[in-house]
Amino acid sequence: QVQLVESGGGLVQAGGSLRLSCAASGSIFSINAMGWYRQAPGKQRELVAIVNSYSTNYADSVKGRFFLSRTNAKNTVYLQMNSLKPEDTAVYYCNADISLRGTLYRDDYWGQGTQVTVSS
């Protein structure tokens, strides 16, 4: 019942910036946490940034460069990526921990992934 739609991926030069967005839709009661993961070739999926009701957490590799914001009214999260490096190249996946409307059910939902490529 829940769909996460991502946008903003693409090809950029090292040192450039990119802004990703993810919008959740469906029978949503609440979003308990929402953020981004990424997976590079030959690597495991790793947390990039995520926000919940208490705090925003960032991977050490992106601290000071990436900034996560969440708009609750629109069930949307944004990832502003600055000073991009070739090692940031990966497929980026939106993730949300969502409670469904009218139920106590909650689960993680994933977007389809969007490719971010930083040239060098």
C-alpha positions in Angstrom: 0.0 0.0 0.0 3.0 2.3 0.4 5.1 3.6 -2.4 8.3 5.5 -2.3 9.2 7.6 -5.3 12.8 8.8 -5.7 14.2 11.5 -7.9 17.3 13.6 -8.4 19.9 11.1 -9.3 22.3 11.6 -12.1 25.9 12.2 -13.3 27.9 15.0 -11.7 31.5 16.1 -11.6 33.7 15.7 -8.5 33.1 18.7 -6.2 29.6 19.2 -7.5 26.2 19.0 -5.8 23.1 16.9 -6.2 19.8 16.9 -4.4 17.8 13.7 -4.0 14.1 13.6 -3.0 11.9 10.8 -1.8 8.1 11.0 -1.5 6.1 8.4 0.3 2.4 7.9 -0.5 -0.3 5.4 0.4 -2.3 4.5 3.6 0.2 6.1 5.9 -0.5 6.7 9.6 2.9 7.9 10.5 6.5 7.8 9.3 8.7 6.8 12.2 12.0 7.2 10.4 13.0 8.1 6.8 16.3 8.4 5.1 18.8 7.1 2.5 21.0 4.1 2.0 23.5 3.5 -0.8 25.1 0.5 -2.3 28.2 0.6 -4.5 29.4 -2.3 -6.8 30.9 -5.0 -4.7 29.9 -3.3 -1.4 27.2 -3.9 1.1 24.3 -1.5 1.4 25.2 1.2 4.0 23.4 3.9 5.8 23.9 7.4 4.4 21.5 9.5 6.6 18.3 8.9 8.4 16.0 11.0 10.6 13.6 9.9 13.3 11.7 11.7 16.0 14.8 12.1 18.1 17.8 12.8 15.9 19.4 12.8 12.5 22.2 10.3 11.9 24.9 10.5 9.2 27.5 8.1 8.0 31.0 9.4 9.0 32.0 9.5 5.3 29.3 12.1 4.5 29.2 14.2 7.6 29.6 17.9 6.8 28.9 17.3 3.1 25.4 15.7 3.1 22.3 17.2 4.7 19.0 15.5 5.3 15.7 17.2 5.7 12.2 15.9 6.2 8.9 17.5 5.4 6.3 15.6 7.5 3.3 17.3 5.9 4.3 16.0 2.5 5.9 12.7 3.7 9.0 13.7 1.8 12.7 13.6 2.6 15.5 15.4 0.8 19.2 14.6 0.7 21.4 17.6 -0.2 24.8 16.2 -1.3 27.6 18.7 -1.6 31.3 18.3 -2.4 30.7 15.0 -4.1 33.5 12.6 -4.5 33.9 9.6 -6.8 33.6 7.3 -3.9 30.0 8.6 -3.4 29.1 6.8 -6.6 26.4 4.3 -5.8 22.8 3.4 -6.1 20.9 5.4 -3.5 17.8 3.9 -1.9 15.1 5.8 0.0 14.0 4.0 3.1 11.1 4.6 5.4 9.8 3.0 8.6 6.0 3.4 8.2 3.0 2.6 10.3 -0.1 2.0 8.2 -3.2 3.9 8.7 -5.7 2.2 11.0 -3.3 -0.5 12.1 -0.4 -1.2 14.4 1.5 -2.6 11.5 4.9 -1.0 10.8 7.6 -2.1 8.4 10.5 -0.8 6.3 9.7 0.3 2.8 12.2 0.9 0.0 12.4 2.9 -3.1 13.6 1.4 -6.4 16.9 3.1 -6.2 18.4 6.0 -8.1 21.9 6.0 -9.6 24.4 8.7 -8.5 27.6 8.8 -10.5 30.4 11.2 -9.6 33.0 11.5 -12.4 36.8 11.7 -11.9 
